[in-house]
Amino acid sequence: MATVLCSPELTDTMARLLFQETGTFGVRIREQDRLVLAREWRTVTTPYGEIRIKIGSWQGEALSFSPEYEDCRAAAEEHKIPLKTVYQAALAAYHH
């Protein structure tokens, strides 16, 4: 079984591709909705520099947060330390 996730306007194109490139004689199509958290960014100061934190909120309540990967990667590379060290420092700074 194969699953293709695409926007509705690409349905015919993807179906043709599946018919052309596989042995299938049928394609099931279903539409799905997606709920997403509202996002905002804050910047925290760590011993390794400034790191952006993405905060996800639902109905005004912050439910999820995550340090920006590229900021952590760049700081880890610059300071020649593990990425995880920067990531943990950013989380600690956010909680304080």
CORZIMO-V931371 format. One record per helix or strand of 3 or more residues. SS is the DSSP state (@ for helix, = for strand). FROM is the first residue (numbers start at 1). LEN is the number of residues. If there is no record, write none. Layout:
BEGIN
ss->SS from->FROM len->LEN
ss->SS from->FROM len->LEN
END
This chain:
BEGIN
ss->@ from->8 len->14
ss->= from->38 len->9
ss->= from->49 len->10
ss->= from->61 len->7
ss->@ from->69 len->11
ss->@ from->83 len->13
END
